[in-house]
């Protein structure tokens, strides 16, 4: 490829101008549909991408996901349809809840997660208290859930 006199200088000047003005120039091939299909998900500032570790009571998962204890750790998973204090079985909860074992009477329930070390924390439902959450083996987890 050859450039006529001045073309290279003109293109270099445009690039410098774009960089100095804070704007970015993107050169791409393909249609808008191709770029939309291959564009990576960009999480909101301060949010946690799907599949990443998270803190249930401080849910910073991206929109459409929520923080759930799953396969031995808490991580952002796709949000489900089950409302708080409803049985969740193997289904996923709505954002703001976590599907955990409630009791032998109720089984798994979508419950509000809570911090165990914050004495000023109040559960959304006044008659609930923050109890330590446990895994399937009965081992304590580093967070609690609000329940009766």
N, C-alpha and C positions, 0 to 999 in steps of 0.2 A: 504494500500500500504506500502510495506516495502522497505527499501533501504539497499543495501549491504554496508559494510564498505567502506567509501571513496566516494560513489556516491553523497550523500548529500553535502559533502564538495566540490566536483568537480562542482556540479550545482551551488552552492552558489558562488564559485569562478568565474564561467562564468558570472553570473549576475553582480557581482561587477566589473568585467573587462569591460563588456558592458556599465555599467553606467559611469565608469571612462573615457572610450574612447569616450563618447558622442554619441554612437550609441544606437539604441533602438531595442529590440527584441520583435517581435510580434508573439503570438501564436494564431492561429485561426483555426476554423473548417469550412468545406464547401469548395466549389470550388471558383476559381477566379471570375466566373460569379456571384455567390451568393454575394461575397464581393463587387463587382462593383455595383450590384443592390441596395445594402443597404448602400453604402458609402455616407455620407453627402456631399453636395456641399461645397467646401472650397474656399471662396472668396480670391482674390488676397489681399496682404497686403494693407491696407488703403482703400479697396473698401467696398461697401455697398451691402449686400445680397438682392436678389429679394424680393419685398414686404415691404422692410424697408423704412423709411423716408429718404429723400435726399434733396439736394439743386440743383435746375435745372441748374444754370449757373456754378456750380462746380460739375459736374456729376462724382461721384465716384462709380456708380453702377457697378456690375460685368459685364463682357463681355456678350453680347447678350441681355442686358437689358439697359434701359435708364430711366432718371428721368422725370416723368409725373405727372401733377396735376390730381388727380383722387379721386372721392368720398370725397372731402373736404380737401385733403392734398396732398403733393407731395411725391411720393414714386417710387421705382424702379419697373418697369414693363417690360415684354418681349418687345424687340424692334420690330418695325413694318417695312413695306416696303415703307412708304411715305417719299419722299424727302423734304427738306426745301423749303418753299414758295409754296408748293403744298397743295391743299385742303385735309384735313384729315377726315372730317366728324366724324365718330365714330371709325376710324381706328387709328392705332398707327404709330408714326413717327420713322424715323431712329435716331440713337443715335446722340446727338448734337442739336436736335430740341425738341420742345414741342408743342403738339397740343392744341392751344388756340384760342379763338374767335378773328378773325382778324378785321372784320368789317361787317356791314349789307350787303355789296355788296359781300364779299368773304366768309363769314361764318368762320368755323374753318380752320385754316391753321397751318402747321408745321412751327414754328418760332424759331429763335435763342433766348434762354433765356438770360437775362442779369441782373447784379446787379444794383439796383437803387441808391446805395450810392457811386459808384465808378465813379468819374467824368472823369477819364482817360480811362474808358472802351470804346472800339470801336467795333461796330457791324461788322461782317464779310463782309457784303455788305455795301459799303461806303455810299450809299444814305439812309440807314436805321438809325433810331434813337431808343434809348431805351425808351419805353413807359411803364407805370405801367400796369401790368397784373391784370385782374379782374376775379372774380369767376362768376358763372351763375347768381348770384343775383346782380352783379355790384359792389361788395365789393372789395377793393384793396387787392392784395396779396403782400407778402414780396419780390417780384422779378418783373422784367419787361420782355418784349419781344421786339425784334428788328423788326421794321416795318416802312413803309413810314410815 
